[in-house]
């Protein structure tokens, strides 16, 4: 196939990307937020905080936190914005996150949920203070523009930011550094983070300097830019001066993009500093490892494969099964169940993720919590019950409930609910009624409630006043005893089956290990001693073993250790708290408690059965102890693995969201959302990842927004709709003025001009564009002017959108040119007289179709995967230059006005995993119809330049499939079938034109009639009907996953594809010869994907 057009488009993409980097500030669905929310704005001295009902207390708290951070950071960084910074607080996610943007305005968006105990963000004393410091650092850092770039900003506006053109570890590492420096906690002090860095050293997996931007898919992935970036930046500050990074912000802010001022600011090159830092890290962590090893390491064996990321091990009540959740980089998440010895784990639920499990007393079902999209704009946690080998049913729907714990009698389920940065303990009854047991309003955070074997008490991890400790609550939700009182982070409580020992995980030695409390003696014991980290203890019901999460450089695995109480290290008596000091002797179950005794009998019976099975298997293995036997055993294991893979593919649920393509009337050139995907954050577009989550198109490098933490996708692929009332507005005594939200201050005027260059059919197009939106993204507009070098035409466009409710309402107009073939003329008589025969001949001049198009459209995103639209379009088509009198009109394309009404439906679902090179296990379906008629104003000019009414009905459809080969991970067969037909009046060059290798992109918009047919030049065939088929085999070749120093280049992967395209466009559908004149293109591609410019994803073909 040809490559000329691909080369030009690549160049255009590179230039566009460079323009975007200069344009980009740091980071900045129908509605972006729930349309039912009511919003107000609070104005402090330096911030305008927009919040919705129920967030009154949070708005006040964030106001104080932001102002304190502003005073400290502006003094240190010696810079301050002139205009108030926009801040949006929204409670639409059960994950802690946020992002900052300097385009088009300095804006911070914060999802107000506080971090859970298992997050790298979990170490904080005051969450508003921590996240405010982090996000404000982004604003001050990236909005510092001085010198010559400052002059460029005066001309082009806020798109100019040299500091934005920085390695990711500089941008995120600096904000994480400041979050640590200016608070008493932060990720720089986190022992979770320390474990990640420590194991990278001890297992010889320390990231190269070129990988610190966090584009690698393997752990710790996107966390590299935050965690390792912070440590590196801290090291540089310690070695070269406390305020050296203030100098960096200003020196680079007036410098040249990509020329990092390392030697100028630090006195040393960044590469040399990296080597010194790495050496210091080696010394630091190997010294720590030697001290740990000196105490004797805990022996264990892995139950998971050491590749998948696994979590949440949980025993069935009698100990016959273990369940946990894993995510494979090639095949995605799954919930697996193993036998009593942790062997032969089988996929129980595919493409489902969970973090905590709880078994029903009969051991035939378990509950788990996972996140899902709720009402399109929210990502909430819900609880699900699954019966082994049977059905799965929701226990909550949009209730924001997590960490289920089924009571020993099976009559209720305890859960933790989340709203407005407050957690509550709640009880779910058998009739699915949720009874809230607590009423905390001081941002107390609760996690993993675990019921005692007799059902009288709950152990849970509780964060309050900056500390995270293990507490005991009564069954009705009242605090009973604070078990740990210290600065350590204590999480993941788990009871022994007899109720006399409570296990938990703690970092009290600087490394997370498993501990145990003997409730009778109130003594604390250390159970494990590991190099990485140990979390999530799950004691085997018979007390002989412990399963837990073990951290290594590959992530978390499920580990098994035998329990020997004599080997536990005595850490002394528990401290006695001043409050909540109930005696632990009362917690012990009665010796004759029926629930406990019945469970212990079941445990003994299950242990005996497991022992008998193990003996039988050992006997069989001994009887077949030959080379042939070993081969047969290996074959059996391989067959089981193959069967598991086949089972994984066999009964899959519907797939997830596929990356959105250009949506007519919304994005692409001329659409009001034309810059939306570049600016990041939620917009409410069909198929877009939901607020607080990521999806195919939401990798950090795909936008110019700066998230507070690496984004994560919902655990559940199935979105739900529930009838819930939004939080009500509350009376509150604010410290600052509060008014009803108004969009105008942030909507107008336009604040930037974005220069970009695109390739066109025969040249290039230069564009200056702008756009604007209010901070809630209810109202949007865009505009541009564009000059094409091949047609020498100055085009233009403007559009606007109302994105406040369903549907999205858009309207716009734009002018552009489209090339056709040569203009022909009728030959006249010879100048010297004589006989002649009239004929036509080419003038050698190309015909350019000038089009002025207007549209009005309504778009309904029905759910995550389906959308419909209805629209009117009107296109005035005329020659770019006036026609000469002798121009031969029959050879000209349509001239006149095409006015039509139409609509369409689209469905798009697929999966993409860490190692995917293509959408997988997906489907895209679309149907579009349009009617053009004189009563709508539609006409065309005939050969005598007279208006003639034009009537046509057009229908098009497309079906795409992405099928993953069951025997090869990430190998994909992509198939496409498309067809279109027109009835009524005919166009001179048909309604469809086939040829070319272009695809869909938000960076350019093709004429409506163009369709790709690889292996042929654009518009090779045309007609009023067409069909098109394509089959393509896509396969990965090499995962490079490597950057080079501080060069703005990161190599990701190399893949290949082999394809066949076949199609035809024709006029008369009843003519077999015309219909059967098929064009077939065959070819192959080698594709290399990379990230350039520290944030621009590209694919080289």
PyMOL commands that set and color helices and strands:
alter all, ss='L'
color gray80, all
select helices_A, chain A and resi 4-23+56-77+127-142+147-156+162-164+168-181+187-189+191-202+209-211+223-240+244-253+262-266+270-294+565-567+584-586+594-623+627-650+676-679+700-702+744-747+889-891+934-936+1072-1075
alter helices_A, ss='H'
color red, helices_A
select strands_A, chain A and resi 39-43+47-52+85-90+97-101+107-111+301-302+309-315+322-328+332-338+346-350+357-359+365-374+378-387+392-394+401-406+412-419+422-429+434-436+445-451+457-464+467-474+479-482+490-495+501-506+513-518+523-526+533-539+545-552+555-562+569-573+706-707+737-740+754-759+764-773+779-788+793-802+808-826+840-861+866-879+896-911+920-932+939-941+947-949+952-964+972-984+992-994+1010-1011+1021-1023+1025-1043+1049-1066+1079-1092+1096-1100
alter strands_A, ss='S'
color yellow, strands_A
deselect
rebuild
show_as cartoon
